[in-house]
């Protein structure tokens, strides 16, 4: 996936507990997410997660996540115990002015796996909580 512009999405009411990341990759392996822009969306900018299968070997590079209203600019998250998001590269991205963290790697579930990810040479500035 390359050179997409995603802006002003999901501006209505978002039901509690539903993610509306502008760009949400679920259960992907060995993909390239390059030079995309996610700006002024209701929820977050870009998310890599594991609801359907593990996400690993992915490269997220050269992307811009700015001024997204509720969530993080870039989120690498494990939502399913035993699946995981691992061995991914997050580099040379720009994350600024998002309501939550600039770049967040996390798991909210026991047994969730977020490991061996490389985060390097990113610009992260003026983001909210986390």
JOQUICOR-V997412 format. One record per pair of residues at least 12 apart in sequence whose ideal C-beta (glycine too) atoms are under 7 Angstrom apart, sorted by the first residue. I is the first residue (numbers start at 1). J is the second residue. Records with the same first field share a line. If there is no record, write none. Layout:
I=J + J
//
This chain:
1=33 + 36
2=34 + 35
3=35 + 36
4=36
5=37
6=22 + 23 + 36 + 37 + 38 + 41
7=39 + 40 + 41
8=40 + 41
9=22 + 41 + 42
10=41 + 42 + 43
11=42
14=42 + 43
19=43 + 47
20=42 + 43
21=43 + 44 + 45 + 46 + 47 + 71
22=38 + 41 + 45 + 46 + 68
23=36 + 38 + 45 + 46
24=47
25=48 + 55
26=49 + 51 + 52
27=50 + 51 + 52 + 53 + 54 + 55
28=55 + 58
29=55 + 56 + 57
30=57 + 58
31=58
32=59
33=58 + 59 + 60 + 63
34=61 + 62
35=62 + 63
36=63
37=64
38=64 + 65 + 68
39=64 + 66 + 67
40=67
41=68 + 69
42=69 + 70
43=68 + 70 + 71
44=68 + 70 + 71 + 72 + 75
45=65 + 68 + 73 + 74 + 98
46=60 + 63 + 65 + 74
47=75 + 77
48=60 + 76 + 85 + 88
49=77 + 79 + 85
50=78 + 79 + 80 + 83 + 84 + 85
51=79 + 80
53=83
54=83 + 84
55=85 + 88
56=86 + 87 + 88
57=87 + 88
58=88
59=89
60=74 + 88 + 89 + 90 + 93
61=89 + 91 + 92 + 93
62=92 + 93
63=93
64=94
65=95 + 98
66=96 + 97
67=97 + 98
68=98 + 99
69=99
70=99
71=99 + 100
72=98 + 100 + 101 + 102 + 104 + 130
73=95 + 98 + 102 + 103 + 127
74=90 + 93 + 95 + 103
75=104
76=88 + 90 + 105 + 114 + 117
77=106 + 107 + 114
78=107 + 109 + 112 + 113 + 114
79=109 + 112
81=109 + 110 + 111 + 112
82=111
84=113 + 114
85=114
86=113 + 114 + 115 + 116 + 117
87=116
88=117
89=118
90=103 + 117 + 118 + 119 + 122
91=120 + 121 + 122
92=121 + 122
93=122
94=123
95=122 + 124 + 127
96=125 + 126 + 127
97=126 + 127
98=127 + 128
99=128
100=127 + 128 + 129 + 130
101=127 + 129 + 130
102=124 + 127
103=119 + 122 + 124
104=130
105=117
//
